[in-house]
Amino acid sequence: MALSLVLLAACQSPTTPPQGEKHQASRFRPGSESPAPALAAFEPGDAARGKALIAEFECNRCHSGTGQPAPKLDQDCVGCHEQIATDRFRASPSKLAKWKPHILAYRDVPSLGELGNRLRPAWVRDYLLHPHDLRPSLAQSMPRLALSAEQATDIATYLTAVSGSVPTAVPGASVSREPAHMARGKELLIERGCVACHRVSGAGLTEPPRASPAPRTLGLAPDLRFVRDRSEPAAVARWLTDPTQMKQDAAMPNLHLAAEDVRDLTAFLSFGELAPPPVPQLAPRLPVLSRRVGFDEVNERVFAVTCRHCHTNPDSAGGDGGPGNTGGFGFKPRKIDFSSYQGIQSGGVDERGERVSLFAPTQEGLPRLVAALVARGREVNGQESPAVRGMPLGLPPLSAEQIQLVESWVAQGRPL
């Protein structure tokens, strides 16, 4: 419906929108067949408080461009993973060989510098509150933090105000809603090789096959269906004209596009028709296994490869036990330790600092550990739960078979 209104407006309005007109993007959220409401109007928050929140939520553990100093190595998720992957981490060769297969995520993350040149503050706010899979070639996505709407507004205000400026019009490349320009812009996505790096889900384009895993150079390339949500058309046009004008360390090369090409690509990316994304299906819950499941098996297939990254013994980790143990990303210390059988059995601590079991039933009747694993699958389908935060945080959900293994181990009394 919203796209029909856009096309109808194109027939009744001049090619260039009136000065000051704001494009209201039609958005789709995971798990929904209907467009989400257009971005709500953005009332700037407190940038100074936003800067303080950036420090509180430790955005510098993953991102550069936060205005914060670089973290220590034991709190530097990206730096630590990069050192392990390139054999620069101080550990024995046997340990490095063991760790390497499990640190594919959180090596490539976008810089938060110069966001104001490129992104709508309202989109930044909404993305912080409801993160989703923006970059298909990256395993990880933005984790769902414990942010209030006011906090997200303050952070968005700070990030888009630090070095941002209102994008000016590109000479000779007016913003167009003409159907012919949109149609040609869609063709240019193929002709100019955009789909070699980017997906454009919903456009119906034939995209070239990609290696799996994708080369690191493609990891940060976002799905272009989200351009209309993230950026004003003027910002899109200026980015296409010369990405380094908008972001000094832009990975995208200058394609030296003609003004007409910039106009038409901007028209399609900002206003062209896109099919709604398919509604993801929740992985089926598998029955508890009848065979014996011991700790060694579930540890090797689940805990050691996923959970231990953020919940481990600080002594064995060289100082920091991760956000799920010593705290981080705005979360209080929970002292959850997946580095050993005894650590898992000891559980964690609640808001009052009292010990709680990872296997106590939730209101849904699932053990807390299993409930968190199931909740992650629901989150990526747009079904966020205020009561249970999905795990692993910011990573793809565990497979149905992995969850079955954990649930079977718990149901069998957690045998060693």
HUKALIN-V960632 format. One record per residue. N is the residue number from 1. PHI is phi as a letter, one per 30 degrees, with the letter a starting at -180 (NA if undefined). Layout:
# HUKALIN-V960632
n:phi
N:PHI
N:PHI
This chain:
# HUKALIN-V960632
n:phi
1:NA
2:d
3:d
4:d
5:d
6:d
7:d
8:d
9:d
10:d
11:d
12:c
13:c
14:d
15:e
16:c
17:d
18:e
19:e
20:i
21:d
22:c
23:d
24:c
25:d
26:c
27:c
28:c
29:c
30:e
31:i
32:b
33:c
34:c
35:d
36:d
37:e
38:e
39:e
40:d
41:e
42:c
43:c
44:e
45:c
46:c
47:d
48:d
49:d
50:d
51:d
52:d
53:d
54:e
55:d
56:d
57:c
58:h
59:d
60:d
61:d
62:b
63:c
64:c
65:i
66:c
67:i
68:c
69:d
70:d
71:d
72:d
73:e
74:d
75:c
76:c
77:e
78:d
79:d
80:d
81:d
82:d
83:d
84:d
85:d
86:c
87:i
88:c
89:d
90:d
91:a
92:d
93:e
94:d
95:d
96:d
97:d
98:d
99:d
100:e
101:d
102:c
103:b
104:d
105:d
106:h
107:c
108:c
109:b
110:d
111:d
112:c
113:d
114:h
115:d
116:d
117:d
118:b
119:c
120:d
121:e
122:d
123:d
124:e
125:e
126:d
127:d
128:d
129:d
130:b
131:d
132:b
133:d
134:c
135:c
136:d
137:d
138:c
139:d
140:c
141:b
142:d
143:d
144:d
145:c
146:d
147:c
148:d
149:d
150:d
151:d
152:d
153:d
154:d
155:d
156:d
157:d
158:d
159:d
160:d
161:c
162:e
163:b
164:d
165:b
166:d
167:d
168:c
169:d
170:d
171:e
172:i
173:b
174:d
175:d
176:b
177:c
178:d
179:e
180:d
181:d
182:d
183:d
184:d
185:d
186:d
187:d
188:d
189:e
190:d
191:d
192:c
193:i
194:e
195:d
196:d
197:c
198:c
199:c
200:b
201:d
202:j
203:d
204:i
205:d
206:d
207:c
208:d
209:d
210:c
211:d
212:b
213:d
214:d
215:e
216:d
217:d
218:c
219:e
220:d
221:d
222:d
223:d
224:d
225:d
226:c
227:e
228:d
229:d
230:d
231:b
232:d
233:e
234:d
235:d
236:d
237:d
238:d
239:d
240:d
241:d
242:a
243:e
244:d
245:d
246:c
247:a
248:e
249:c
250:e
251:d
252:d
253:d
254:d
255:d
256:h
257:d
258:d
259:e
260:d
261:d
262:d
263:e
264:d
265:d
266:d
267:d
268:d
269:d
270:c
271:b
272:d
273:d
274:b
275:d
276:d
277:d
278:d
279:d
280:d
281:c
282:d
283:d
284:d
285:d
286:c
287:d
288:d
289:d
290:d
291:d
292:d
293:b
294:c
295:d
296:e
297:d
298:d
299:d
300:d
301:c
302:b
303:d
304:d
305:c
306:b
307:d
308:d
309:e
310:c
311:b
312:b
313:d
314:e
315:d
316:d
317:c
318:i
319:k
320:c
321:d
322:j
323:e
324:d
325:c
326:d
327:j
328:l
329:h
330:i
331:c
332:d
333:e
334:c
335:h
336:d
337:b
338:c
339:d
340:a
341:d
342:d
343:d
344:d
345:d
346:d
347:i
348:b
349:b
350:c
351:e
352:c
353:i
354:c
355:d
356:b
357:d
358:d
359:c
360:d
361:d
362:d
363:d
364:d
365:j
366:d
367:e
368:e
369:d
370:d
371:e
372:d
373:d
374:d
375:d
376:d
377:d
378:d
379:e
380:d
381:c
382:i
383:c
384:d
385:c
386:d
387:d
388:b
389:d
390:d
391:b
392:d
393:d
394:i
395:c
396:e
397:d
398:d
399:d
400:e
401:d
402:d
403:d
404:e
405:d
406:d
407:d
408:d
409:d
410:d
411:d
412:d
413:j
414:h
415:d
416:d
